[in-house]
Amino acid sequence: MITQLARFGAVGIAAMAVHWIIVALLVPFGIAPLIANIIGFAIAFNVSYFGHRNWTFNSAAAHSNTFTRFLTVAIASFLLNEAMYSLLLRFTALDYRVALFIVLGAVAALTFVLSRYWAFRQA
């Protein structure tokens, strides 16, 4: 499990970096942070899904099952992400990049548990 957790962290950091970079690149072009966050999520989802399926959990379960389950996990995590991000942007003076970094880290633990015990579990 330690190796799996380390791999989850590595894939998660890669996906988080993609997500964060996309947001940081889009906002200066006039795209609202919450909209940029949606775009960043959509792009980073691919890094996360394929990294976790093929490396973190090395899942032999059917792609159709794992994709649907992980998409469900990712959407639930993203909704929590977006709500937390919105609250931090509205009620704190944090820079949008710092707020996003905090949110992405906070949601990662929930994503690991749901991914390990549901999305990529072997039948």
PLY file of the C-alpha trace (Angstrom):
ply
format ascii 1.0
element vertex 123
property float x
property float y
property float z
element edge 122
property int vertex1
property int vertex2
end_header
0.00 0.00 0.00
2.92 2.40 0.65
4.10 2.01 -2.94
0.56 2.54 -4.16
0.22 5.66 -2.05
3.54 6.99 -3.39
2.42 6.31 -6.97
-0.92 7.96 -6.26
0.97 10.98 -4.99
3.22 11.11 -8.05
0.31 10.87 -10.50
-1.69 13.29 -8.39
1.14 15.81 -8.35
1.47 15.52 -12.14
-2.28 16.00 -12.60
-2.33 18.83 -10.06
0.55 20.54 -11.86
-1.25 20.31 -15.20
-4.47 21.60 -13.59
-2.70 24.48 -11.80
-0.64 25.49 -14.85
-3.73 25.59 -17.09
-5.53 27.85 -14.59
-2.48 30.07 -14.15
-2.15 30.42 -17.94
-5.84 31.15 -18.61
-6.66 33.69 -15.89
-4.28 36.38 -17.22
-6.16 36.15 -20.54
-9.37 37.26 -18.84
-10.90 33.87 -18.11
-12.50 33.84 -14.66
-10.69 31.59 -12.16
-13.70 29.34 -11.61
-14.10 28.82 -15.38
-10.37 28.27 -15.81
-10.62 25.71 -13.00
-13.18 23.71 -15.00
-10.91 23.71 -18.05
-7.89 22.75 -15.94
-9.85 19.90 -14.37
-10.96 18.54 -17.75
-7.41 18.46 -19.08
-5.84 17.10 -15.88
-8.49 14.34 -15.66
-6.75 12.45 -18.46
-3.40 12.55 -16.69
-5.05 11.37 -13.50
-7.20 8.60 -14.99
-4.59 6.96 -17.18
-1.85 7.37 -14.58
-3.93 5.81 -11.83
-5.39 3.06 -13.99
-2.12 1.96 -15.51
0.43 2.74 -12.81
-1.01 3.50 -9.37
-3.62 0.75 -9.20
-2.49 -1.35 -12.21
-6.14 -2.23 -12.72
-7.14 -5.25 -14.76
-10.81 -4.33 -14.42
-12.67 -3.43 -17.59
-11.86 0.06 -18.88
-15.58 0.83 -19.21
-16.07 0.14 -15.49
-13.00 1.94 -14.21
-13.51 4.95 -16.47
-17.13 5.41 -15.37
-16.29 4.92 -11.71
-13.25 7.17 -11.76
-15.16 9.83 -13.69
-17.79 9.71 -10.92
-15.06 10.05 -8.27
-13.40 12.86 -10.22
-16.64 14.77 -10.71
-17.56 14.45 -7.02
-14.06 15.56 -6.06
-14.23 18.41 -8.54
-17.58 19.64 -7.20
-16.04 19.73 -3.74
-12.97 21.42 -5.26
-15.05 24.08 -7.00
-17.12 24.79 -3.89
-14.04 25.12 -1.70
-12.26 27.22 -4.33
-15.24 29.52 -4.66
-15.40 30.01 -0.88
-11.68 30.75 -0.62
-11.84 33.22 -3.50
-14.86 34.96 -2.04
-14.03 35.04 1.67
-10.24 35.29 1.80
-7.63 37.57 0.31
-5.64 34.59 -0.99
-4.22 34.80 -4.49
-6.22 32.53 -6.82
-3.13 30.33 -7.40
-2.54 29.80 -3.67
-6.22 29.09 -3.06
-6.24 26.51 -5.86
-3.11 24.82 -4.50
-4.75 24.48 -1.06
-7.95 23.07 -2.54
-6.21 20.56 -4.81
-4.23 19.18 -1.89
-7.25 18.96 0.40
-9.36 17.01 -2.07
-6.59 14.49 -2.90
-7.16 12.31 0.18
-10.82 11.74 -0.65
-9.92 10.91 -4.23
-7.37 8.28 -3.12
-9.80 6.48 -0.83
-12.61 6.41 -3.39
-10.25 5.38 -6.19
-8.60 2.59 -4.22
-11.70 1.05 -2.71
-14.21 1.63 -5.50
-13.11 3.03 -8.87
-10.15 0.72 -9.53
-11.00 -2.23 -7.31
-10.71 -5.65 -8.88
-14.04 -7.45 -9.27
0 1
1 2
2 3
3 4
4 5
5 6
6 7
7 8
8 9
9 10
10 11
11 12
12 13
13 14
14 15
15 16
16 17
17 18
18 19
19 20
20 21
21 22
22 23
23 24
24 25
25 26
26 27
27 28
28 29
29 30
30 31
31 32
32 33
33 34
34 35
35 36
36 37
37 38
38 39
39 40
40 41
41 42
42 43
43 44
44 45
45 46
46 47
47 48
48 49
49 50
50 51
51 52
52 53
53 54
54 55
55 56
56 57
57 58
58 59
59 60
60 61
61 62
62 63
63 64
64 65
65 66
66 67
67 68
68 69
69 70
70 71
71 72
72 73
73 74
74 75
75 76
76 77
77 78
78 79
79 80
80 81
81 82
82 83
83 84
84 85
85 86
86 87
87 88
88 89
89 90
90 91
91 92
92 93
93 94
94 95
95 96
96 97
97 98
98 99
99 100
100 101
101 102
102 103
103 104
104 105
105 106
106 107
107 108
108 109
109 110
110 111
111 112
112 113
113 114
114 115
115 116
116 117
117 118
118 119
119 120
120 121
121 122
